[in-house]
Amino acid sequence: MAIHAINVRNQFKGRIKEIVTGPVVSEVDVETPSGIITAVITTRSVSELRLAPGNEVLALVKSTEVSLARI
């Protein structure tokens, strides 16, 4: 199956920097030109997607809320 179109507008292309594997969920750090994005996904998904450091991935971010903090 190939994805031909997607409605997620926040897309960040990058490479997996590190995976911290847990018994149920894992943290996947993706290095993008904008910085590091961390995804928390099931460990089963890490295995099924055959994710590993160095893999090129697309981080898709869809949220119902975006918060801002003044700096």
PQR file with spaces between the fields and no chain letter, atoms N, CA, C, O and H, PARSE charges and radii, in Angstrom:
ATOM       1  N    MET     1       0.845   -1.178    0.000 -0.4000 1.5000
ATOM       2  CA   MET     1       0.000    0.000    0.000 -0.0000 2.0000
ATOM       3  C    MET     1       0.887    1.235    0.000  0.5500 1.7000
ATOM       4  O    MET     1       1.876    1.299    0.729 -0.5500 1.4000
ATOM       5  N    ALA     2       0.535    2.196   -0.803 -0.4000 1.5000
ATOM       6  CA   ALA     2       1.249    3.459   -0.864 -0.0000 2.0000
ATOM       7  C    ALA     2       0.308    4.588   -0.495  0.5500 1.7000
ATOM       8  O    ALA     2      -0.884    4.530   -0.795 -0.5500 1.4000
ATOM       9  H    ALA     2      -0.269    2.144   -1.396  0.4000 1.0000
ATOM      10  N    ILE     3       0.829    5.600    0.145 -0.4000 1.5000
ATOM      11  CA   ILE     3       0.035    6.782    0.483 -0.0000 2.0000
ATOM      12  C    ILE     3       0.098    7.732   -0.712  0.5500 1.7000
ATOM      13  O    ILE     3       1.182    8.135   -1.135 -0.5500 1.4000
ATOM      14  H    ILE     3       1.797    5.647    0.389  0.4000 1.0000
ATOM      15  N    HIS     4      -1.062    8.084   -1.251 -0.4000 1.5000
ATOM      16  CA   HIS     4      -1.115    8.986   -2.397 -0.0000 2.0000
ATOM      17  C    HIS     4      -1.413   10.420   -1.979  0.5500 1.7000
ATOM      18  O    HIS     4      -1.022   11.364   -2.665 -0.5500 1.4000
ATOM      19  H    HIS     4      -1.942    7.756   -0.908  0.4000 1.0000
ATOM      20  N    ALA     5      -2.104   10.584   -0.857 -0.4000 1.5000
ATOM      21  CA   ALA     5      -2.416   11.914   -0.340 -0.0000 2.0000
ATOM      22  C    ALA     5      -2.718   11.778    1.147  0.5500 1.7000
ATOM      23  O    ALA     5      -3.140   10.719    1.610 -0.5500 1.4000
ATOM      24  H    ALA     5      -2.422    9.818   -0.300  0.4000 1.0000
ATOM      25  N    ILE     6      -2.497   12.859    1.888 -0.4000 1.5000
ATOM      26  CA   ILE     6      -2.748   12.838    3.331 -0.0000 2.0000
ATOM      27  C    ILE     6      -3.184   14.234    3.768  0.5500 1.7000
ATOM      28  O    ILE     6      -2.749   15.235    3.198 -0.5500 1.4000
ATOM      29  H    ILE     6      -2.154   13.719    1.511  0.4000 1.0000
ATOM      30  N    ASN     7      -4.045   14.292    4.782 -0.4000 1.5000
ATOM      31  CA   ASN     7      -4.556   15.593    5.211 -0.0000 2.0000
ATOM      32  C    ASN     7      -3.742   16.223    6.340  0.5500 1.7000
ATOM      33  O    ASN     7      -4.091   17.304    6.815 -0.5500 1.4000
ATOM      34  H    ASN     7      -4.398   13.479    5.245  0.4000 1.0000
ATOM      35  N    VAL     8      -2.685   15.584    6.769 -0.4000 1.5000
ATOM      36  CA   VAL     8      -1.840   16.139    7.829 -0.0000 2.0000
ATOM      37  C    VAL     8      -0.905   17.177    7.201  0.5500 1.7000
ATOM      38  O    VAL     8      -0.119   16.858    6.309 -0.5500 1.4000
ATOM      39  H    VAL     8      -2.401   14.706    6.382  0.4000 1.0000
ATOM      40  N    ARG     9      -0.998   18.405    7.672 -0.4000 1.5000
ATOM      41  CA   ARG     9      -0.214   19.490    7.069 -0.0000 2.0000
ATOM      42  C    ARG     9       1.149   19.686    7.728  0.5500 1.7000
ATOM      43  O    ARG     9       2.069   20.200    7.092 -0.5500 1.4000
ATOM      44  H    ARG     9      -1.636   18.665    8.397  0.4000 1.0000
ATOM      45  N    ASN    10       1.291   19.290    8.977 -0.4000 1.5000
ATOM      46  CA   ASN    10       2.552   19.474    9.686 -0.0000 2.0000
ATOM      47  C    ASN    10       3.410   18.228    9.472  0.5500 1.7000
ATOM      48  O    ASN    10       3.252   17.220   10.162 -0.5500 1.4000
ATOM      49  H    ASN    10       0.544   18.872    9.494  0.4000 1.0000
ATOM      50  N    GLN    11       4.315   18.319    8.507 -0.4000 1.5000
ATOM      51  CA   GLN    11       5.150   17.189    8.139 -0.0000 2.0000
ATOM      52  C    GLN    11       6.612   17.597    8.245  0.5500 1.7000
ATOM      53  O    GLN    11       7.020   18.637    7.728 -0.5500 1.4000
ATOM      54  H    GLN    11       4.443   19.138    7.947  0.4000 1.0000
ATOM      55  N    PHE    12       7.396   16.761    8.923 -0.4000 1.5000
ATOM      56  CA   PHE    12       8.813   17.047    9.138 -0.0000 2.0000
ATOM      57  C    PHE    12       9.639   15.851    8.683  0.5500 1.7000
ATOM      58  O    PHE    12       9.568   14.775    9.275 -0.5500 1.4000
ATOM      59  H    PHE    12       7.065   15.916    9.343  0.4000 1.0000
ATOM      60  N    LYS    13      10.416   16.046    7.636 -0.4000 1.5000
ATOM      61  CA   LYS    13      11.278   14.984    7.140 -0.0000 2.0000
ATOM      62  C    LYS    13      12.555   14.974    7.970  0.5500 1.7000
ATOM      63  O    LYS    13      13.125   16.026    8.256 -0.5500 1.4000
ATOM      64  H    LYS    13      10.474   16.921    7.155  0.4000 1.0000
ATOM      65  N    GLY    14      12.997   13.787    8.352 -0.4000 1.5000
ATOM      66  CA   GLY    14      14.209   13.698    9.152 -0.0000 2.0000
ATOM      67  C    GLY    14      14.735   12.281    9.232  0.5500 1.7000
ATOM      68  O    GLY    14      14.258   11.382    8.540 -0.5500 1.4000
ATOM      69  H    GLY    14      12.533   12.933    8.119  0.4000 1.0000
ATOM      70  N    ARG    15      15.727   12.098   10.089 -0.4000 1.5000
ATOM      71  CA   ARG    15      16.332   10.780   10.313 -0.0000 2.0000
ATOM      72  C    ARG    15      16.212   10.419   11.782  0.5500 1.7000
ATOM      73  O    ARG    15      16.324   11.270   12.664 -0.5500 1.4000
ATOM      74  H    ARG    15      16.115   12.829   10.651  0.4000 1.0000
ATOM      75  N    ILE    16      15.983    9.143   12.020 -0.4000 1.5000
ATOM      76  CA   ILE    16      15.897    8.673   13.401 -0.0000 2.0000
ATOM      77  C    ILE    16      17.273    8.785   14.042  0.5500 1.7000
ATOM      78  O    ILE    16      18.258    8.245   13.539 -0.5500 1.4000
ATOM      79  H    ILE    16      15.892    8.451   11.304  0.4000 1.0000
ATOM      80  N    LYS    17      17.318    9.495   15.161 -0.4000 1.5000
ATOM      81  CA   LYS    17      18.570    9.680   15.890 -0.0000 2.0000
ATOM      82  C    LYS    17      18.729    8.609   16.964  0.5500 1.7000
ATOM      83  O    LYS    17      19.812    8.053   17.145 -0.5500 1.4000
ATOM      84  H    LYS    17      16.517    9.933   15.570  0.4000 1.0000
ATOM      85  N    GLU    18      17.626    8.323   17.679 -0.4000 1.5000
ATOM      86  CA   GLU    18      17.702    7.369   18.789 -0.0000 2.0000
ATOM      87  C    GLU    18      16.331    6.765   19.034  0.5500 1.7000
ATOM      88  O    GLU    18      15.303    7.411   18.828 -0.5500 1.4000
ATOM      89  H    GLU    18      16.746    8.774   17.531  0.4000 1.0000
ATOM      90  N    ILE    19      16.334    5.515   19.478 -0.4000 1.5000
ATOM      91  CA   ILE    19      15.095    4.852   19.900 -0.0000 2.0000
ATOM      92  C    ILE    19      15.316    4.316   21.302  0.5500 1.7000
ATOM      93  O    ILE    19      16.238    3.536   21.542 -0.5500 1.4000
ATOM      94  H    ILE    19      17.169    4.990   19.645  0.4000 1.0000
ATOM      95  N    VAL    20      14.459    4.741   22.230 -0.4000 1.5000
ATOM      96  CA   VAL    20      14.484    4.226   23.599 -0.0000 2.0000
ATOM      97  C    VAL    20      13.322    3.250   23.704  0.5500 1.7000
ATOM      98  O    VAL    20      12.160    3.650   23.763 -0.5500 1.4000
ATOM      99  H    VAL    20      13.710    5.374   22.035  0.4000 1.0000
ATOM     100  N    THR    21      13.652    1.969   23.726 -0.4000 1.5000
ATOM     101  CA   THR    21      12.638    0.921   23.671 -0.0000 2.0000
ATOM     102  C    THR    21      12.146    0.565   25.062  0.5500 1.7000
ATOM     103  O    THR    21      12.939    0.349   25.978 -0.5500 1.4000
ATOM     104  H    THR    21      14.597    1.644   23.678  0.4000 1.0000
ATOM     105  N    GLY    22      10.835    0.507   25.210 -0.4000 1.5000
ATOM     106  CA   GLY    22      10.204    0.075   26.446 -0.0000 2.0000
ATOM     107  C    GLY    22       9.392   -1.179   26.186  0.5500 1.7000
ATOM     108  O    GLY    22       9.267   -1.609   25.039 -0.5500 1.4000
ATOM     109  H    GLY    22      10.191    0.682   24.466  0.4000 1.0000
ATOM     110  N    PRO    23       8.833   -1.779   27.246 -0.5600 1.5000
ATOM     111  CA   PRO    23       8.076   -3.009   27.064  0.2800 2.0000
ATOM     112  C    PRO    23       6.777   -2.803   26.259  0.5500 1.7000
ATOM     113  O    PRO    23       6.336   -3.711   25.554 -0.5500 1.4000
ATOM     114  N    VAL    24       6.175   -1.623   26.363 -0.4000 1.5000
ATOM     115  CA   VAL    24       4.911   -1.364   25.668 -0.0000 2.0000
ATOM     116  C    VAL    24       5.038   -0.208   24.675  0.5500 1.7000
ATOM     117  O    VAL    24       4.585   -0.318   23.535 -0.5500 1.4000
ATOM     118  H    VAL    24       6.533   -0.885   26.935  0.4000 1.0000
ATOM     119  N    VAL    25       5.645    0.890   25.098 -0.4000 1.5000
ATOM     120  CA   VAL    25       5.843    2.044   24.219 -0.0000 2.0000
ATOM     121  C    VAL    25       7.326    2.375   24.114  0.5500 1.7000
ATOM     122  O    VAL    25       8.119    2.041   24.995 -0.5500 1.4000
ATOM     123  H    VAL    25       6.012    0.979   26.024  0.4000 1.0000
ATOM     124  N    SER    26       7.677    3.031   23.030 -0.4000 1.5000
ATOM     125  CA   SER    26       9.056    3.443   22.793 -0.0000 2.0000
ATOM     126  C    SER    26       9.084    4.908   22.402  0.5500 1.7000
ATOM     127  O    SER    26       8.118    5.432   21.847 -0.5500 1.4000
ATOM     128  H    SER    26       7.033    3.302   22.314  0.4000 1.0000
ATOM     129  N    GLU    27      10.203    5.569   22.695 -0.4000 1.5000
ATOM     130  CA   GLU    27      10.418    6.952   22.288 -0.0000 2.0000
ATOM     131  C    GLU    27      11.337    6.951   21.072  0.5500 1.7000
ATOM     132  O    GLU    27      12.411    6.350   21.094 -0.5500 1.4000
ATOM     133  H    GLU    27      10.988    5.144   23.145  0.4000 1.0000
ATOM     134  N    VAL    28      10.907    7.624   20.022 -0.4000 1.5000
ATOM     135  CA   VAL    28      11.697    7.701   18.796 -0.0000 2.0000
ATOM     136  C    VAL    28      12.066    9.160   18.573  0.5500 1.7000
ATOM     137  O    VAL    28      11.192    9.997   18.345 -0.5500 1.4000
ATOM     138  H    VAL    28      10.034    8.113   20.005  0.4000 1.0000
ATOM     139  N    ASP    29      13.359    9.466   18.637 -0.4000 1.5000
ATOM     140  CA   ASP    29      13.839   10.826   18.390 -0.0000 2.0000
ATOM     141  C    ASP    29      14.181   10.964   16.921  0.5500 1.7000
ATOM     142  O    ASP    29      14.981   10.202   16.377 -0.5500 1.4000
ATOM     143  H    ASP    29      14.068    8.786   18.822  0.4000 1.0000
ATOM     144  N    VAL    30      13.553   11.963   16.278 -0.4000 1.5000
ATOM     145  CA   VAL    30      13.773   12.223   14.861 -0.0000 2.0000
ATOM     146  C    VAL    30      14.460   13.575   14.730  0.5500 1.7000
ATOM     147  O    VAL    30      13.950   14.591   15.203 -0.5500 1.4000
ATOM     148  H    VAL    30      12.903   12.582   16.720  0.4000 1.0000
ATOM     149  N    GLU    31      15.624   13.577   14.084 -0.4000 1.5000
ATOM     150  CA   GLU    31      16.355   14.821   13.867 -0.0000 2.0000
ATOM     151  C    GLU    31      15.889   15.438   12.556  0.5500 1.7000
ATOM     152  O    GLU    31      16.017   14.837   11.490 -0.5500 1.4000
ATOM     153  H    GLU    31      16.038   12.752   13.700  0.4000 1.0000
ATOM     154  N    THR    32      15.345   16.655   12.653 -0.4000 1.5000
ATOM     155  CA   THR    32      14.842   17.378   11.482 -0.0000 2.0000
ATOM     156  C    THR    32      15.617   18.688   11.355  0.5500 1.7000
ATOM     157  O    THR    32      16.321   19.072   12.289 -0.5500 1.4000
ATOM     158  H    THR    32      15.241   17.144   13.519  0.4000 1.0000
ATOM     159  N    PRO    33      15.506   19.373   10.235 -0.5600 1.5000
ATOM     160  CA   PRO    33      16.145   20.686   10.112  0.2800 2.0000
ATOM     161  C    PRO    33      15.649   21.685   11.161  0.5500 1.7000
ATOM     162  O    PRO    33      16.349   22.643   11.490 -0.5500 1.4000
ATOM     163  N    SER    34      14.436   21.457   11.687 -0.4000 1.5000
ATOM     164  CA   SER    34      13.866   22.346   12.702 -0.0000 2.0000
ATOM     165  C    SER    34      14.246   21.946   14.117  0.5500 1.7000
ATOM     166  O    SER    34      13.939   22.680   15.055 -0.5500 1.4000
ATOM     167  H    SER    34      13.867   20.679   11.420  0.4000 1.0000
ATOM     168  N    GLY    35      14.893   20.825   14.301 -0.4000 1.5000
ATOM     169  CA   GLY    35      15.258   20.331   15.627 -0.0000 2.0000
ATOM     170  C    GLY    35      14.779   18.898   15.814  0.5500 1.7000
ATOM     171  O    GLY    35      14.350   18.239   14.866 -0.5500 1.4000
ATOM     172  H    GLY    35      15.143   20.229   13.539  0.4000 1.0000
ATOM     173  N    ILE    36      14.862   18.432   17.056 -0.4000 1.5000
ATOM     174  CA   ILE    36      14.482   17.063   17.390 -0.0000 2.0000
ATOM     175  C    ILE    36      12.978   16.991   17.669  0.5500 1.7000
ATOM     176  O    ILE    36      12.436   17.812   18.409 -0.5500 1.4000
ATOM     177  H    ILE    36      15.210   18.967   17.825  0.4000 1.0000
ATOM     178  N    ILE    37      12.318   16.008   17.074 -0.4000 1.5000
ATOM     179  CA   ILE    37      10.924   15.702   17.370 -0.0000 2.0000
ATOM     180  C    ILE    37      10.908   14.314   17.985  0.5500 1.7000
ATOM     181  O    ILE    37      11.499   13.385   17.435 -0.5500 1.4000
ATOM     182  H    ILE    37      12.759   15.341   16.473  0.4000 1.0000
ATOM     183  N    THR    38      10.235   14.164   19.122 -0.4000 1.5000
ATOM     184  CA   THR    38      10.138   12.869   19.781 -0.0000 2.0000
ATOM     185  C    THR    38       8.731   12.329   19.623  0.5500 1.7000
ATOM     186  O    THR    38       7.752   12.983   19.982 -0.5500 1.4000
ATOM     187  H    THR    38       9.754   14.919   19.569  0.4000 1.0000
ATOM     188  N    ALA    39       8.645   11.130   19.081 -0.4000 1.5000
ATOM     189  CA   ALA    39       7.362   10.442   18.940 -0.0000 2.0000
ATOM     190  C    ALA    39       7.319    9.313   19.957  0.5500 1.7000
ATOM     191  O    ALA    39       8.296    8.582   20.119 -0.5500 1.4000
ATOM     192  H    ALA    39       9.440   10.598   18.789  0.4000 1.0000
ATOM     193  N    VAL    40       6.193    9.170   20.638 -0.4000 1.5000
ATOM     194  CA   VAL    40       5.977    8.032   21.539 -0.0000 2.0000
ATOM     195  C    VAL    40       4.995    7.114   20.830  0.5500 1.7000
ATOM     196  O    VAL    40       3.823    7.447   20.656 -0.5500 1.4000
ATOM     197  H    VAL    40       5.400    9.764   20.506  0.4000 1.0000
ATOM     198  N    ILE    41       5.495    5.951   20.424 -0.4000 1.5000
ATOM     199  CA   ILE    41       4.672    4.994   19.690 -0.0000 2.0000
ATOM     200  C    ILE    41       4.826    3.618   20.334  0.5500 1.7000
ATOM     201  O    ILE    41       5.727    3.401   21.144 -0.5500 1.4000
ATOM     202  H    ILE    41       6.447    5.680   20.565  0.4000 1.0000
ATOM     203  N    THR    42       3.949    2.705   19.972 -0.4000 1.5000
ATOM     204  CA   THR    42       4.051    1.371   20.559 -0.0000 2.0000
ATOM     205  C    THR    42       5.336    0.699   20.095  0.5500 1.7000
ATOM     206  O    THR    42       5.807    0.922   18.980 -0.5500 1.4000
ATOM     207  H    THR    42       3.217    2.882   19.314  0.4000 1.0000
ATOM     208  N    THR    43       5.883   -0.118   20.962 -0.4000 1.5000
ATOM     209  CA   THR    43       7.077   -0.884   20.626 -0.0000 2.0000
ATOM     210  C    THR    43       6.768   -1.843   19.479  0.5500 1.7000
ATOM     211  O    THR    43       7.629   -2.134   18.649 -0.5500 1.4000
ATOM     212  H    THR    43       5.500   -0.299   21.868  0.4000 1.0000
ATOM     213  N    ARG    44       5.540   -2.324   19.446 -0.4000 1.5000
ATOM     214  CA   ARG    44       5.119   -3.184   18.333 -0.0000 2.0000
ATOM     215  C    ARG    44       5.224   -2.437   17.004  0.5500 1.7000
ATOM     216  O    ARG    44       5.667   -3.009   16.008 -0.5500 1.4000
ATOM     217  H    ARG    44       4.841   -2.087   20.120  0.4000 1.0000
ATOM     218  N    SER    45       4.819   -1.164   16.979 -0.4000 1.5000
ATOM     219  CA   SER    45       4.919   -0.376   15.754 -0.0000 2.0000
ATOM     220  C    SER    45       6.372   -0.162   15.346  0.5500 1.7000
ATOM     221  O    SER    45       6.688   -0.187   14.156 -0.5500 1.4000
ATOM     222  H    SER    45       4.459   -0.699   17.788  0.4000 1.0000
ATOM     223  N    VAL    46       7.255    0.046   16.314 -0.4000 1.5000
ATOM     224  CA   VAL    46       8.686    0.185   16.008 -0.0000 2.0000
ATOM     225  C    VAL    46       9.169   -1.064   15.275  0.5500 1.7000
ATOM     226  O    VAL    46       9.893   -0.979   14.283 -0.5500 1.4000
ATOM     227  H    VAL    46       6.998    0.065   17.280  0.4000 1.0000
ATOM     228  N    SER    47       8.759   -2.213   15.778 -0.4000 1.5000
ATOM     229  CA   SER    47       9.155   -3.481   15.174 -0.0000 2.0000
ATOM     230  C    SER    47       8.525   -3.670   13.793  0.5500 1.7000
ATOM     231  O    SER    47       9.220   -4.010   12.835 -0.5500 1.4000
ATOM     232  H    SER    47       8.172   -2.282   16.584  0.4000 1.0000
ATOM     233  N    GLU    48       7.214   -3.450   13.687 -0.4000 1.5000
ATOM     234  CA   GLU    48       6.521   -3.665   12.418 -0.0000 2.0000
ATOM     235  C    GLU    48       6.985   -2.714   11.319  0.5500 1.7000
ATOM     236  O    GLU    48       7.023   -3.091   10.148 -0.5500 1.4000
ATOM     237  H    GLU    48       6.649   -3.174   14.464  0.4000 1.0000
ATOM     238  N    LEU    49       7.340   -1.477   11.691 -0.4000 1.5000
ATOM     239  CA   LEU    49       7.842   -0.506   10.723 -0.0000 2.0000
ATOM     240  C    LEU    49       9.342   -0.670   10.470  0.5500 1.7000
ATOM     241  O    LEU    49       9.919   -0.004    9.610 -0.5500 1.4000
ATOM     242  H    LEU    49       7.309   -1.171   12.642  0.4000 1.0000
ATOM     243  N    ARG    50       9.962   -1.576   11.240 -0.4000 1.5000
ATOM     244  CA   ARG    50      11.408   -1.839   11.149 -0.0000 2.0000
ATOM     245  C    ARG    50      12.211   -0.544   11.284  0.5500 1.7000
ATOM     246  O    ARG    50      13.121   -0.268   10.502 -0.5500 1.4000
ATOM     247  H    ARG    50       9.494   -2.118   11.938  0.4000 1.0000
ATOM     248  N    LEU    51      11.841    0.246   12.309 -0.4000 1.5000
ATOM     249  CA   LEU    51      12.521    1.511   12.554 -0.0000 2.0000
ATOM     250  C    LEU    51      13.866    1.265   13.222  0.5500 1.7000
ATOM     251  O    LEU    51      14.002    0.388   14.075 -0.5500 1.4000
ATOM     252  H    LEU    51      11.101    0.022   12.944  0.4000 1.0000
ATOM     253  N    ALA    52      14.853    2.053   12.821 -0.4000 1.5000
ATOM     254  CA   ALA    52      16.192    1.950   13.389 -0.0000 2.0000
ATOM     255  C    ALA    52      16.887    3.295   13.228  0.5500 1.7000
ATOM     256  O    ALA    52      16.554    4.063   12.325 -0.5500 1.4000
ATOM     257  H    ALA    52      14.742    2.766   12.128  0.4000 1.0000
ATOM     258  N    PRO    53      17.856    3.586   14.105 -0.5600 1.5000
ATOM     259  CA   PRO    53      18.616    4.825   13.941  0.2800 2.0000
ATOM     260  C    PRO    53      19.204    4.914   12.532  0.5500 1.7000
ATOM     261  O    PRO    53      19.732    3.940   11.994 -0.5500 1.4000
ATOM     262  N    GLY    54      19.096    6.110   11.955 -0.4000 1.5000
ATOM     263  CA   GLY    54      19.592    6.345   10.609 -0.0000 2.0000
ATOM     264  C    GLY    54      18.517    6.259    9.547  0.5500 1.7000
ATOM     265  O    GLY    54      18.704    6.767    8.442 -0.5500 1.4000
ATOM     266  H    GLY    54      18.667    6.901   12.392  0.4000 1.0000
ATOM     267  N    ASN    55      17.377    5.616    9.860 -0.4000 1.5000
ATOM     268  CA   ASN    55      16.277    5.533    8.889 -0.0000 2.0000
ATOM     269  C    ASN    55      15.718    6.919    8.616  0.5500 1.7000
ATOM     270  O    ASN    55      15.546    7.725    9.530 -0.5500 1.4000
ATOM     271  H    ASN    55      17.225    5.204   10.758  0.4000 1.0000
ATOM     272  N    GLU    56      15.437    7.187    7.344 -0.4000 1.5000
ATOM     273  CA   GLU    56      14.760    8.422    6.983 -0.0000 2.0000
ATOM     274  C    GLU    56      13.263    8.214    7.195  0.5500 1.7000
ATOM     275  O    GLU    56      12.703    7.210    6.754 -0.5500 1.4000
ATOM     276  H    GLU    56      15.578    6.533    6.601  0.4000 1.0000
ATOM     277  N    VAL    57      12.621    9.160    7.867 -0.4000 1.5000
ATOM     278  CA   VAL    57      11.197    9.057    8.172 -0.0000 2.0000
ATOM     279  C    VAL    57      10.524   10.406    7.954  0.5500 1.7000
ATOM     280  O    VAL    57      11.177   11.435    7.785 -0.5500 1.4000
ATOM     281  H    VAL    57      13.076    9.975    8.224  0.4000 1.0000
ATOM     282  N    LEU    58       9.218   10.364    7.965 -0.4000 1.5000
ATOM     283  CA   LEU    58       8.408   11.572    7.906 -0.0000 2.0000
ATOM     284  C    LEU    58       7.603   11.626    9.188  0.5500 1.7000
ATOM     285  O    LEU    58       6.769   10.754    9.434 -0.5500 1.4000
ATOM     286  H    LEU    58       8.687    9.527    8.103  0.4000 1.0000
ATOM     287  N    ALA    59       7.842   12.641   10.013 -0.4000 1.5000
ATOM     288  CA   ALA    59       7.081   12.826   11.249 -0.0000 2.0000
ATOM     289  C    ALA    59       5.839   13.644   10.897  0.5500 1.7000
ATOM     290  O    ALA    59       5.940   14.771   10.411 -0.5500 1.4000
ATOM     291  H    ALA    59       8.519   13.349    9.813  0.4000 1.0000
ATOM     292  N    LEU    60       4.685   13.069   11.144 -0.4000 1.5000
ATOM     293  CA   LEU    60       3.408   13.720   10.849 -0.0000 2.0000
ATOM     294  C    LEU    60       2.782   14.157   12.157  0.5500 1.7000
ATOM     295  O    LEU    60       2.584   13.341   13.058 -0.5500 1.4000
ATOM     296  H    LEU    60       4.602   12.153   11.538  0.4000 1.0000
ATOM     297  N    VAL    61       2.469   15.440   12.269 -0.4000 1.5000
ATOM     298  CA   VAL    61       1.928   15.984   13.512 -0.0000 2.0000
ATOM     299  C    VAL    61       0.540   16.530   13.245  0.5500 1.7000
ATOM     300  O    VAL    61       0.364   17.438   12.433 -0.5500 1.4000
ATOM     301  H    VAL    61       2.630   16.102   11.537  0.4000 1.0000
ATOM     302  N    LYS    62      -0.446   15.974   13.933 -0.4000 1.5000
ATOM     303  CA   LYS    62      -1.820   16.467   13.825 -0.0000 2.0000
ATOM     304  C    LYS    62      -2.316   16.676   15.248  0.5500 1.7000
ATOM     305  O    LYS    62      -2.281   15.759   16.069 -0.5500 1.4000
ATOM     306  H    LYS    62      -0.304   15.236   14.593  0.4000 1.0000
ATOM     307  N    SER    63      -2.771   17.868   15.530 -0.4000 1.5000
ATOM     308  CA   SER    63      -3.187   18.199   16.876 -0.0000 2.0000
ATOM     309  C    SER    63      -4.435   19.059   16.839  0.5500 1.7000
ATOM     310  O    SER    63      -4.647   19.837   15.909 -0.5500 1.4000
ATOM     311  H    SER    63      -2.800   18.613   14.863  0.4000 1.0000
ATOM     312  N    THR    64      -5.252   18.906   17.859 -0.4000 1.5000
ATOM     313  CA   THR    64      -6.435   19.750   17.954 -0.0000 2.0000
ATOM     314  C    THR    64      -6.130   21.047   18.683  0.5500 1.7000
ATOM     315  O    THR    64      -6.965   21.951   18.729 -0.5500 1.4000
ATOM     316  H    THR    64      -5.079   18.274   18.615  0.4000 1.0000
ATOM     317  N    GLU    65      -4.933   21.141   19.252 -0.4000 1.5000
ATOM     318  CA   GLU    65      -4.573   22.346   20.004 -0.0000 2.0000
ATOM     319  C    GLU    65      -3.094   22.631   19.848  0.5500 1.7000
ATOM     320  O    GLU    65      -2.265   21.723   19.899 -0.5500 1.4000
ATOM     321  H    GLU    65      -4.255   20.407   19.214  0.4000 1.0000
ATOM     322  N    VAL    66      -2.768   23.904   19.658 -0.4000 1.5000
ATOM     323  CA   VAL    66      -1.389   24.352   19.641 -0.0000 2.0000
ATOM     324  C    VAL    66      -1.286   25.461   20.683  0.5500 1.7000
ATOM     325  O    VAL    66      -2.007   26.456   20.612 -0.5500 1.4000
ATOM     326  H    VAL    66      -3.442   24.643   19.617  0.4000 1.0000
ATOM     327  N    SER    67      -0.398   25.287   21.639 -0.4000 1.5000
ATOM     328  CA   SER    67      -0.214   26.279   22.695 -0.0000 2.0000
ATOM     329  C    SER    67       1.030   27.092   22.404  0.5500 1.7000
ATOM     330  O    SER    67       1.988   26.595   21.813 -0.5500 1.4000
ATOM     331  H    SER    67       0.187   24.478   21.697  0.4000 1.0000
ATOM     332  N    LEU    68       1.006   28.348   22.823 -0.4000 1.5000
ATOM     333  CA   LEU    68       2.151   29.243   22.664 -0.0000 2.0000
ATOM     334  C    LEU    68       2.574   29.773   24.029  0.5500 1.7000
ATOM     335  O    LEU    68       1.744   30.004   24.907 -0.5500 1.4000
ATOM     336  H    LEU    68       0.227   28.752   23.302  0.4000 1.0000
ATOM     337  N    ALA    69       3.871   29.958   24.186 -0.4000 1.5000
ATOM     338  CA   ALA    69       4.423   30.583   25.387 -0.0000 2.0000
ATOM     339  C    ALA    69       5.281   31.753   24.940  0.5500 1.7000
ATOM     340  O    ALA    69       6.079   31.622   24.011 -0.5500 1.4000
ATOM     341  H    ALA    69       4.545   29.770   23.473  0.4000 1.0000
ATOM     342  N    ARG    70       5.128   32.862   25.576 -0.4000 1.5000
ATOM     343  CA   ARG    70       5.948   34.029   25.241 -0.0000 2.0000
ATOM     344  C    ARG    70       7.316   33.839   25.829  0.5500 1.7000
ATOM     345  O    ARG    70       7.453   33.459   26.992 -0.5500 1.4000
ATOM     346  H    ARG    70       4.480   32.968   26.331  0.4000 1.0000
ATOM     347  N    ILE    71       8.341   34.101   25.028 -0.4000 1.5000
ATOM     348  CA   ILE    71       9.734   33.958   25.526 -0.0000 2.0000
ATOM     349  C    ILE    71      10.477   35.257   25.410  0.5500 1.7000
ATOM     350  O    ILE    71      11.650   35.332   25.775 -0.5500 1.4000
ATOM     351  H    ILE    71       8.229   34.410   24.084  0.4000 1.0000
